Amino acid sequence: MALSAAIAVLVAALASAPGSGAQEPGDELRFEATSTYTVDPVASVIHVAVDVALTNEAAPEYGTSSIRNFYWPEVGLPVLAEAANLAAARFDGSPLGVRVEAVDHPAIAFAVVDLEPDLQYRDTQGFRLTYDLPDQPPRSDRITRANPGYVSVLPLVVGDPGLANVKVVVPDGYEVEVLGTSTLNPERQTGQTSWNATAIDDPDGWDASLTARNGDALTEVVVDMRGQDIAVRSWPGDGEWSDFVTRYVREGLPVLADLIGRPWPLDDTLRIEETISPYLYLYSGWYRPDDGLIEIGDELEAIVVLHEMAHAWFDSGLFAERWINEAFAEEFAARTLERLGEPLEQPDPVVAGDPGAIRLNDWSTPLLSASISEDQERFGYNVSLLLARILSDEIGMEGLARVVAAADDDAIAYRGDPEAEQWDRPTDWRRLLDLLEEVGGSQQAGALFAANVVAGAEELSLVQRTESRRAYDELEAAGAGWTVPLQVRRGMGLWEFESAAAYMTLAREVLGLREQLAAALLPLGLIVPVHLEASYESAERIALVRDDAVALLAAAERLVETEHLVHGDRGVWESIGLLGGGAEQPYDDAVAALA
C-alpha cells in the first residue's frame, strides 16, 4: 500500500478525538477544513495553516428521567511526525491549547486542539492550527523535503466529504509534479502557483502528493558514457549521494553495458535525480523513459542505481511483460556488482502460502495508488529475480546476452540457415521462452515458466507447445542438414501449433520426395538439385515446394525411363534432353528440365 494511502486510512479512523461524553464522530460532528501548505525554500520549511470550522450536530438523548448530552472538549488533527512550532488560535486571534500525541504510525502524529468552551449541541467553533514542516536531512525516515532544489509535500486531508479543501503554494522557479490518482489544480498567482483541491468528495481516499524541482539549484555532475552524457543531479549539500551515484555510473555502467552486450541505447542525455517520490509508493527508484529521467531515493543503494540504469535497455520497448524487464534489469545489475567485487544479491526462497503469491504474467504494472499490493510487489520482484538467477546459472550471462541480442535485433527464435530471419511481433513471454531455449540453450526454462509464469489457458498452450516442439525436433533431425522451412518456424514462433503441425506434415512429404528423388537420380550419377534445399528452407508456402518436388520426381522418373534410348556417345545430360523432345536440346535447357 502506498504510504500516502496508509496515512489516509489513519486519517479516516482518527479524524477527530472525542472528549468526555462525546459519541464516535460521524455525521454528528460537521467538520469543514482548508489546509494550506506554503513552500518557503529560503527558510527550508513548509508553513502549514489549517482553518477549521466544527459544528456539533449530536442531538441530546432523552430518557424517562434523564438527558444525555454529547459534546467535544477537544479535537485531533493529523500532522506529519516532523511537525514543529504548533500553535492554535480562534479566528479572533485568541489562543487555544494544543498538544501533540503519538499514534501507532511512524510517519504521523496528532495535534489535539483544546476547544474552549466545550463544543455543545448546535454550537460552532472555528480555529486555525499552524505549524512548520522543516526540511528533513538526506536519508531521514521523515517525509518532508524543502530545499532550494527539491520539495516534497504530502498534504493530509481533514474534513467531511465535500467540506475538505487542500492548497499547496509553490513559488515560481519550480517544475511541479502531482503524484497519485487524485488531482491538484494549478491557480497562477503573483510570484507563485497555488495547487488546489476543493470540496473533496472522498477525503479518506484522496492520495495526491506534490514534488517540485528547481533544476538550476540542483548540483550536477556530468559523466561521459562512451560518447553520451549522463547527468547526476543531487540536492544542494548532499555531496555524499552525488559522489556515490557518480561512482556507480562511472565504474558500474560500462561493466553493465558489457554484460548486456548491447550499445548504450539512448541518444539524448540521461538525467539521474535525487528524490523521495518513489518512497511514497514503496519503491526505491524508477525510470521514466519518455522524460529521459531516472529518479532515485536519497538512500545509498548501489543495486538501485544499476537496476534503474539497466532499464535504459530493459523497458516495454524490448520485452512486453513487466516481470521480464524487472528480472533482466535486476539480474544484470546484481552481476555487475559481482564483477565489481561486491556480494552477489540473492533472491529469497519461495515460501508456500506467501500472501503475495501471484503468477508472473498476472503481475502487471501498478497504478500509483492505494490498490498496489505490497505483498504482490515484493513477491513479483523476488520471483522474477529468482527465475533470472536460475537461468543465468544454467546458460551463463553470455547465454542471457545472446537472448537479449536476438530480442533487440528482432531475430526469429527458430533460426534459419545461416542467418536468422526478422521477426515483426513483440517479445512477450512466449517469444522469450522460445529464445531462451532456441538461442540460449536452456533446458529448464519450460518448467520454470510452467511453475511460476503462466496460469489458466496459458498452461494448456505450454502443453501444446511441448508436443509441437517434439514434432519440430523430429522434423529437424529428418532434414539431415536441411533447416526447417520458414513457414513452420514462423508458425512455431507465433504459437499457432495446429497450423505448424499441418506445415510439418507437408514438410515431411517434401523430405520423403527428396529421398525418392535422390534414389532415382543415383544411377544416373546425379544429385538432388541444390535449389530444392534453398526453396525448402526459405519456404513461406511449403505446399508449393511440395508441388515442385513432385514435379522434379516425375521428371527424374521420365529420365530413367528414356535412358535406354540413349546410345553411342550420348551422355547423361544429352539424355535429359530427350525429355524436351530430342538429344540436341541445348545443354542449359536440358539442365532446366530437371531443375
N, C-alpha and C positions, 0 to 999 in steps of 0.2 A: 504494500500500500504506500502511496506517496506520502511524504512527510506532511505536506500541506493538508492532505485528506485526513491523516491521523489527527492532526490538530483540530480539523473541523468536527470530527467525531467528539472530541473532548469539549469543544465549544457547545455542541448540541446538548451534551449531557450536563454541563456545568455552567450554562449561560447565566444563571443567577444563583446567588447563595441566599436562601431564605432565612429570615430571622425567626425568633421565637414566636410560635403561634401561626406562622405562615404555611400555606399549602405548598406542594411541589409546584413550581412556576409553570405556567402553561398559558392558556387563554386568560387566566385571572390577572396576570401582570402584563400590561401593554408596554412593550419595550421598543422605543424608537431611538436610533442612534446613527450618527455620522462620524466615521473615523477618518481623520486626515493625517497622512504621513508626508512630512515635508523634508526632502533631502537637503542637507547642508554639508556639501563636501569640504568646504573650507574648514569647518569645525569638526569634520569627520564624525557626523552624527545625523540621525534621523529624528526629527522632532515629531511627536505624536500628540494629537488632541482628539479626544473622543467626547462629542457632545451627546448627552443622553437625556431623554425625557421618559419618565416612568409614570404609569397610572395604575393604581390598584383597582382592579375590577373584580376582586374576590368578595362577593356579597356575604354578609353575615349568615350564619346558620341559626335558626330559631328553634329552640326546644320548648318543651311544655313549661319549664321553669328557668330556662337559661338562654343566653345568647352567646354564640361563639363568633368572635371577630378574628379576621385574618389581616395581618399587617407585615410589612417588611422593614426591619430596623437597619438593614444593610443590603448591599447588592455586590456581586462579584463580577468582574470583567476579566477575560483572559488577556494576558500580556506575554510577550516573549521573555524568556528567563533572564536575558541581559538587560531588561528594562531598568532604568535608573532615574533618579530625580523625580519620583512620582509625587503628584500633588492633585488635589481635588478641590473644587470650589463651585458654589452656586453661580448661576449666571449673573447675579448681582455682585459677584466678587467675594462674598463671604466664604471662608474656608470650610472644608469638610475633612473629617479624619479619613485617612486611607492607610491600609497596611497591605503587605504582600504575604500571601500564603502559598506554600509549595503544594504541588499536586504530583500524582504518580506519572509524571512525564518529564523527561529531562529538558525539553525544549521550551516549556511554558510554565507560567505561574499564574496566580490570580491576584488582581488588585481588588481588595474588598473596601468599598466606599461606605462610610457611616452616614446613613440617612438621618438628618436631624431637622424636624422630628421624625419619628417612625412614619412610614408611608401607610396611611389608613385608607379604608374603603373610599373610592371615588376621588381620592386626593391625587394630585400630580406634582412631581418634583423634577426639576431639571438641574443638571450639573455638568461640568466639564472636568474630565480626567486628563491630565497632561503627564507626559514622561518622555525620556530620551532613550533612543536605541543607539548606543555608541558603536563605532566601528570595532569589530572584533578582530583580533590579530590572526594572521595566517595560521592555518592548521588548528584553529579553535573549533570546539564542537558546538559553538553557538552559530546562529544563522546570519545575523546582520553584518553586511559589509557596506561601508560608506566612506570610501577613499576617493581621491580625485580621479582615479582611473576606472573604478568599478563600484557599482552599487547593487546591492541585493535587498529587496524588500519583500517580506512575506506578510501581507496585511491579514489581520484577524478580524473576521466579520462578527459583529454583535448586533442584535436587534431581531425583531419578529419578521416573518416573511412579508415583503412589501414595505417594511419600515427600516430596513438596514441599508446603509449607504457607505461607500468607501471612496476616498480620494488619495491619490499618490501624486505629489507635486515634485517635479524634477526640473532643475534649472537647465537652461539651454546649454548645448555643447555635448549632450549625451545621446547615444544611439540606444533607444529603449526597445526592449522585447518583453512581451507579456507571455508567460508560460502557463500551461494548464488548459482546461476545457472552458473555463469561464472567461469573461472578457472585461477589459478596462478600456474605455473610450477616451481618446485624447481631446482636450479642450485647450487651444492655444491661448496663452496669456502673455502679458509683457514680461519678457525675460525668462519664461518658464512654460511648462505644459502640465496641466492637471489631467491625470488619468483617472477616469471616474466610472464607478458602477453605482447606479441609483435604483432604489426600490427593488432590491434583490429578492427574487421570489423564493429562493431556496438557500438561505444563509448557511445551513448545515452542509450543503453540498458544494458551496462556492469554493473554488480551488485555485484562483489566479494568484500568481506571484509575478513580480516585476524585477527585471535586471536591466541595468544601464551601464554602458561602457563609453568612456571618453578615450578614443584611440590615441589622441595627442598626449594624454597624460600617462599612458602605459609605457613601461620600459621595454624596448625592443632590441633583440639580438638577431641578426640575420645570418643563417648558416647556408653555405652552398652545398647542395646535394647534386653532385655531378652535373653542374650547369644550371640547376634550378634552385631558386631561393626558397628557404623555409624561414619564416619569421616567428620567433618565440617572443611572446608579449606577456609581460608579467605586471602585477600591481606595483605601484611605486613603493620602494622599500623592501620588497620581497626578493632580494638577490639570491637567497638560498634556493627558491623554486626555479628562478631563471637559470641558475648555474646547473641545477640538477637536470632539468628538461633539456637544456642545450647540450649537456654531455651525452645524453642518450640519442639525441638527434645526430650529433657528430660521430659518435662511436658505434651506436647501435643500428642506425638506419642503413648504412652501407652493408652491414652484415645481414640485416633483414632482407634487403634487396637481392643480395647474392643467393640467399637461401631460397627465396621465391623464384629467382631465375628470370624475372621479367624486368624490363626497364622501368624507371620511375614513371608512373602513369599520368602525372599532372603537368600541364603546360604552364599554368599560372602559379603565382606564389601561394604556398600553403601557409595559413596562419595557425599557430598553436597558442591559445589564450588561456590564462588563468581565470577560473570562475568557480562558483559553487552551485551554479544552476543544476547540474546533474544530481547533486546530492539531495536536492529537494524531491527527486523521484527515485532515490535509492540506486543511482548509478555513480560510477567514478569519473566517467567522461563520455563523450560521444563525438562522432564525426558527422559534419554537415556538408556533404559533397557539393550541393548547389551553391554554398557560400564559400567553398574552399577553406573551411574552418574546422579545426579541432578544438573543442572546449574540454579542459581537464580540470578536475578539482585541485585544491591547493595542497593536498597530501602529496608526499614524495613517493610515488609508486612507479617503479620502472616498467613493470608489466603493463600498466595502463598506458603509459606513453607509447610503448612499442605496439600494443594492441590497436590503439586508435590510429597510429600511423599505418599499420597494416591494412586498415580499412580503405586506404587510398587505392589498394588493389582489390580488396575483397568487399565489394558492395553489390547492390542489386543489379548492377550492370554486368557482373561476372556470373554470380550464382543467384538463382531465383529465390530460394528459401533462406530465411533469416538464419537458421541454425547452421547452414553450411558456411556462410560468411563468418559467423562468430567462431565456429570451430577452427577454420583455417587461420583467422586472424590471431586467435589465442595460441594455437599450436606453433605457428611461425614466430610469434613474439616470444613464447617460452623457450623455443630452441635457440633464438637469437641470444637471450640472456645466458643460456647454457654455453654458447660459443664464446661469450664474454667472460666466462669463468664464474658465473653466478649459479646458485642452485636451480635445478630444473623444477618448475612448478608442477605439482602433482594433483590430478583430479581426485576428488573424494570417491570412495566406493559407493555404489548404488545400493540403497537400503530398501528392502521390501516394505511396502506400505508408506513410502515417503509421501507426505501430504501434497507435495508439488509435482508428483509423478505425472508425466504427460508424454505422449509420443511426439517426437521432434517435429514432425510435419504439422502438428497442431500448435506448435509454439510460434505464434505469429508475432509480428512487430507490434508492441503495445502502443496504445494511446497514452499520452502523459496525463493520466487521470487516476482516480481512486480505483478504477477497475483493474489496475495492474495487480497481479498476484505475486507477492514477494516470494512465496514458496516455489511457484512455477518458474519465475525468473532465475532463482538460484538453481533449480533442477535443470532447466534448459541449458544454462551456461555450463554447468558441470558435466552433464552427459554429452553435450556436443564436443567438449574438450576430450572427454574420455574416449569417444569414438575416434577422434583425430589422433589421439595418442596411440591407440591400438594399431591404427592403420600406418602411422609413421614408423612405429616399431617393426611392423611387418615388412613394408616395402621401402622404408628409408625416406628421408627427406627428399632425396633425389627422385624417388618414385612419386611423391606428392607433387614435386615441382613439375614433373612431366604431365601429370594430370592437370595442374593449373595451366601449363602452356597450351595443352590441347583445348581446354575450355576457352582460354583467352584468344587462341587463334581460330576458333570456330571450326575445329577439325572434327570430322566424323569419328565416333568412337570405334566402330567396326571398320578398321582401316583397309584401304585398297593396296595395290602393288604398283609402284613402290610408295607413292605419296598418298596421304590421307585426303579424301575429298572434303569440300567445305560443308558445313552444317549451318542451317539457317533458322534453327529453333533455339529458345532459351536453354541455358544449362540448369535444369531443375534436378531434383533428387534422382530421377530416373536416369538422366544422362550422366550424372555424377557416378552412379553405381556402375554404369557401362564403362565409363572412363577409368574408374578405379580398377576394374577387372581387366579390361582390354588393353589399356595403356600403362596403368600402374602395376598390373600383375597380381593384384590382391586375390587371395583365396578366402579371406574372412569377411569381406565387405557384405556379401549377400546375407549371411547370418546376422551380422551386426545391424543391418537395415531392418531385417525381419523382426528383431527383438526390440529395437529402440526407435525406429523411424516411422514405420507405416502402421496403419490401422484400417480396419473395415475392408472395403473393396480393394484398397491398395495391397492388402495381404494376398488376395486372390491373384492379383496381377503378378506378384512375385512368384507364385506357384506356376502360373502360365509361362513366365519368363524362364524359369528353371527348365521346363520341358522344351521350350523353344531353343534354348542355348544348347541343350544336349543334341538336338537335331542339327543345329548350326555347326557344332563341333564335328559331328559325323560328316556333314557335307564338306566342311573344310578339309578334313582328312581324306575324303574321297576325291577331292580335287587334285591331290598329288602334285601340289605346286601351283595349281590354278587358284587364284584368290576368289572367294565367294562373290557372286555377282552383286553389283551396286544396288539393284532393286531389293535384293534380300537384305543387304546390310542396312539400307535405309528403313526397311520395314522393321527390322530388329531395333534400330535406334529410336524409331517412333513408338515402340512397344505395341505395334499392330501385329500381334503374334499370329492371328488367323491368316492375315494376308501374307505374312512372312512364310508361313507353312506352305501356302499354295505356291509361292515363288520357289521355295526349296524343292517342291515336287517337280516343277519344270526344270530347275537346275540339275536335279539328279537325272532327268531324262537326257539333258544335253551331255552330261558326263557319260551316260550309257552309250549314247550315239558316238561320242568321241572314241570310246573303246572299240565299237564296231567299225568305225571309220579307220582307226589305226590298224585293225586286223585286216581289213580289206586292202589297204594300201601297202602293207608289209611285203607281200610277194612281189610287188612292183618296185620295191626299193624306195617308196615314197613315205613321207610323214604327214601327219595331220597339218593342214595349213595353219601357219602361225596366226593369221588374222582371227581364227576361231577363238583362240585363248583370249586375245585382246577384246573381242566382242563380248565374250562370256563375262569377263571381269568387270567391264565398264557398262554392262547392260542395264539400262533403265527400264527395258521391257524384255524380260528374259524369254518370253514366248516367241519373239522374233528371232532370237538366237537359236531357239529350239528348231524353228522352221528352217533356218539357214543350215543347221546341222543335218536335218532330214534331207535337204536338197543335196548337200555335199555327199552324204552316204549314197544316195541314189546315183549321183554322178560317178562315184567310185565303183559302184556295182556294175554300172554300164561299161565302164572302162575295162573291168575284169572280163566281162562277157565278150568284149570285142578284141581282147588281146590275141586270141587265136588267129585273127585276121592279119596280124602283123607278121610280115615275112621279110626276108632279106636283111638289108641293113637298117631297117626301121628301128628306132629306139623307142623307149617308153614314152617320151614326150610327143613323138610323132603318133604313137598310138592314141594318146589323148586327143589328138586332132581328129580322129575318127568320130568322136562324139559330136564334132561340129560339122561333119559332112565330108571329111577327106583328110588324108595324111599330109596334104600340102598346106593345111591351115597354118597360118603364121605361128611362130613359137609363142609370142605373147598371148595370142588368142587361145592357144592350147592350155597354157597355164591358167588363164582366166576361167576356162571351162570347169576346173576343179576348185578354183578359188571362189 
